[in-house]
Amino acid sequence: MRVLGIDPGVATIGFGLVEADRSRQTLLRYGVITTPAGLPLSRRLLQISEDMAELLRQFRPQEMAVEELFFTKNITTGIAVAHGRGVILLAAEQAGVPVYEYTPMQVKQAVAGYGGADKRQVMLMTQRLLKMKEIPRPDDAADALALAICHGRAATSLLNTERAFDPKRYDTR
């Protein structure tokens, strides 16, 4: 299954594409979408929409994983990120790509085995799981890859009963 992970934002949006097959994920592509700081928010959102539509057209993911918003200290930044996240969700819906949302704790648990793992631990495990020579950079792209791994593991697990008994995947004779 081809999974596109997205770390939402307005200035920088991370993306990571993996091929997930049960417990194994294979890196296909990763990077960031950026918008110039001087542009009005509405123009930045339009650019995000156009870039997301192009990513979805080019990569043709079967499913998309997006980080749920987590407000900490700066509510103003959180609101801007929420605008960007909304555009990202809309682009996926328009492309017919199902979206799955994960909290930071769920991603940390799936990738590092511990919901309280720090950022560096998650990045090192992402590197290891995808057999990368270096830690993926920038951080937004690394976060997107971790999201894709998280969803890939959840979606292809034999414990996922919706998929485990899909007659298209298994011979039931």
N, C-alpha and C positions, 0 to 999 in steps of 0.2 A: 504494500500500500504506500502510495506517495503522500507524504504529510508535509505541509507547509506550516512552520511555526512562525508566529509574528509577535514581536515585542513592541507594543504600540507606543506611539509618541507623536509629536508634532515636528520637532526639529530633526530627530533621528528615529527611524523605524527600523528595527532589526528584522531580518528574515533568514530562515534556515530551512532548507529542503532536504528531507531524508527519505530513503526507501526503508520501510519498516516491515520486517517479517519475523513475527513472534518475538523472540528475545534479541534479535539482531537488527541493528539500524546501520544503514550505509549512507554516508554523506554524499549528497549530490551537488548542492550549491549553498552558499550563504553570503550575506552582505548587509548593506543598509540602504535605505532610501533617506535622503536628506532634503530639507527645505531651507532656503536662505532666511536668515533671521530678520532681515529688513522687510520682508513681505508681510502684508496684512494677513491675519489669521484665515480669512476666507480664501485668499489665493493659495495659501499653504495647504489648506484642506483640499482644494481642487487639485493641486499637484499630487497630493497623497492618493486621491481617488484615481487619477490617471495612471500613476505609477503602480498602484495595487492592481488595477485592471490589466495592465501590461504583464505584471508578474504572474497573475492567475492565467492569462492567456498563454504565456510562454512556458510556464512550468507544468500546467495542468494537474494540480494536486487533486487527490481524491477527497482529502479532508484537510481542514485547517485548525490549528490550535492557537489560541490567543490568550494572553495573560489577563486575568481579571484585574480590575483596578484595585490598587491598594493605596489608600491615602495615609500619609504619615504626617509630615510637618507642613509642607507648603500646599495649601488648598488651591491657590491660584494656578500652580503648575499642574495639579491634579485635574482641574477643570479643562485646561488646554489639552492634556493627554486624553481626557474623556471625549473631547471633540474629535481628535484624531482617531481614537478607537471606534467611534461611531461610524466614521467614514470607512474604516477598514472592514467593519462588520457588514456595512451596506455593499461594499465592493464584492465581498464573498457571496452574499445573498444574490446579487445581480448575476454573478457567474455560476450560480447553482452549486457552490461548494459548501458542504456542511461545516459548521463552526462548532468547536468544542472549547470550553473555557476552563482554565486551571488557575488555582491560587498559587502564589509563590511557594507556599509550604508544600503543596502537592507536587510541584515541579522538583523541588529539592528532595523530597522523599523518593520520587521515581528515579532521579538521576544519581543522587549521592547516597540514598538509603537512609537519610535522616532529614526530617522536616525542618530542623534547626541548623542545617549546614550553612556555612558562610559562602559568600560569592566565589571565593577562590576554590573552595572544595568542589562546587558545582562546575566551575569552568574546567578544573583538572579532570573530573569524571567525564565531562562532555568530550574533552580531548581524547581520553582513553577509550570511551565507548565507540567513538567514531574513527578511532585509529589515525588521529591527526598527528603530524609531526610537532606542531606548536599549538598552544592555547589559541582558540579562535578569537580574533579581534575584529572590530571593537566589541566592547561589552554588550552592546545591544544585539549584535549578531550572535554572540555566544548565548545570550539569554533566549533568543529565538530558536537556536539549535536545541537547547535544553527543553524548550516547550515541545518541539517536534519529537524529541526522544520520549518525553513524558507521554504524549498522546500515542505515539507508536507502540509503546509498551502496553498501554491501557487498551488500545483498540485491537491489538493482535494477540492478546492474552487468551489462553484457553479458558480462563475464568470468565471471560466476557461471553455470557451465554447467548446473547443476541447473535454474535458472530460464530460462536463455536458450533452451532447446529445449522449454519447456513448451508442448504443443500447444494448450492453452487460451488462451495469450497470442498465438500467432503462427499465421497461416494458412500451412500447409505445402504448399499446391497449387503 
